[in-house]
Every structure is written in structure tokens, then in C-alpha cells.
Amino acid sequence: MRTGLRKRLASVLILFVVVWPLVHFALCKTFDINPWKFYGFAMYTVPMRQIELSYVGFTNGEPERINPYRNENVKDEANRFYRNVWILGKLYPPHLLADQLLDEFPQYEEILVVEGVYRINRETKLMDLYQRQYRYSRPDESNRPSE
């Protein structure tokens, strides 16, 4: 291999090693992706990622907790959602899972998906649960064209 080509490859490799951790850290901060994934150095800034997911169905405004793992038709999508949210954070919203929950549980008018991520609180130095909520409503039946 020629010396010029070796120098260029070494320069590209060094540039990548310098730039990628900064990009990875920015992705972690912006999109809440898992710092322990995608070969960045952001993993050294936080403990191992822990998340909590909860699902609530509403009938006439009354909340009822849903366990999607007890339903065979929804269990696979619930597992996929958990894995992908653990890795991709905000980049993987629960649209597909919410649609399946609304289809599988016709008694609920709305579904609330709550994602909780444990993070270190810089003031108290303790782990706090930060939550995001996604609310999905059943499509309005009066707006659907009749058959």
C-alpha cells in the first residue's frame, strides 16, 4: 500500500474517532438514544439505561391499566417496542403498539403509553424517573364513510 493512501486512511480513522463520540453524545442528548449503544463514548457518562413502560386504557374517562404481555396478539409488538425504545428512545414512538392495543381492546376509547427513563438528577445526585406520555384516541366513527 502506498504511503499517501496509508496517511489518508489514518487521517480518516483519527477524524472518525474524534468526531463520532461528539455526534453520539449529541444524539443521546437530543433523541434520548441509549448511550450504551452505537459505539460511542457517551456510555461512560451514565449508568446502564433503565426504562419503565406502562399502558392505560380509558373507558368513559375512567383509567384502567393494560398488560399487553397477557394478550398473545399484542405481546410480540410490546416486546419489540420495549427493545426499540430501550435502544432508540424518542426515535421509536409507540404508534404501532397503540394501534394494536386499540384494535385488540375495543372497550377503550383512548390509550395512554407512558415511557419512563431513569436518569441521574444533577442536583440531588439520585436517580429520577423522567416520563414521556403518548395519548392515542380511537378514530372517530362518525367521520368514517359508511358502507
N, C-alpha and C positions, 0 to 999 in steps of 0.2 A: 504494500500500500504506500502511496506517495506521501511525503511529509506534509504537503499542503492539505491534502484530504484529511489526514490524521488531525491536523490542527483545527480544521473546521469542525470535524466531528467532536473533538474535545471541547471546543468553544460552545457548540450547541448543547452538549451534555451539561456543561457547567452552567450555562444560561438556564436550562430547564431546572436544574437542582436549585438554583437561586430563585427563579420566578414561581415555580409551581407551589411551593409552600405558601407564598403570599396569596396566590389565587385561591388555593384550597382554604386558607383561613377566611378569606372574604366570602367564599361560598358558604362556609359554615355559619358565619355571622348573618348573612343575608337570607339564605334559604333554609337554615337550620338543618343542613345535611349532617350526617353522623361524622364527627371529626375523626373517628377511628377507621373510616373507610376512604378509599381513593388515594392512598399512598401519600398523604400529606403529613406535615409535622404538627398540625393542629391537635392531634390526639394527645400530645404532651401537655396541652393546656387545660384539659378537663378529665374528670373520672369517666369510666365506662358509661355509655349512654343508657339511661333507663327511661322507659316510657310507660304510660298508662292509657288505656283506651276504655271509654265507656259509651254505651249506646242507650238512648232513651227514646221511647215511643210516646206520642201524645194522642189520647182519645178524648175528645171534648175538653181539651185543655188540661187533662189530668195526666201527669207523667207516670210512666211505668218503665222500669229498667228492662232492657233486652239483653239476652245472652245469645249471640249469634252462633256460638260454638255448639249449642244444643240442636241446631237445625241443620240437617245434612245438606240441604240445598244452598245454604249460606256459609257453611263452615270453611270451605276452601277459599272463598273470596275474603273472608275475615282473616284467615291466616296469611294470605297474600298481602292484604292491606297492612297487617301488623309488621310483616317483614319489610315491606317497601317504605312504610313511614319511619321505621327504625333507621333505615339507611338514608332515604331521600328527604325526610322532613316535609317541609311545605311544598316541595315539588311533586308530591304524590297525594292529591286530595282524595277524599273518600266518595267521589261521585258514583263509582261502580258499585261499591258496597251499599251505599244508601239506596240506590235504585233496586238492588236485590232485596234489601230489607223491606222497602215499600211494597214490592211485589209479593213477597213471602208473608208479610203480616198486614193483610188488608184492613185490620181493625184500627190501625194507626193513621192519623191524618198527617202527622209530621214525625220526622225522625231527627234526633239531635245526636251528632257524633262529637264526642269531646276527646281531644288529644291532650295528654299531659306529658310534659317533658321535665325531668328533674335537672335543675341547674344550680350551680353554686351562687348564692347571694353574696355579692361582694361586700356588702355592709355587715351582715351578720356572720359570714363565713360558714353558713349552714346550707344544706340542700333545700331548695324551694321547688314547688311544683308550678310550672308555668303552663297555662292551658289555652288552647285554641278551640273554638266551637264552630261547628258547621251545622246549619239547620236546613233540612230538605223537606219540602211540602209535596204532598201528592198533587199531581196535575189537576187543575180544576175541571171537573166533569162537565160543567155547563158550557165550557169553551170548546169542548171536543165536538167534531162534526158527528151528527147522528147517522146511523147506518140504515 
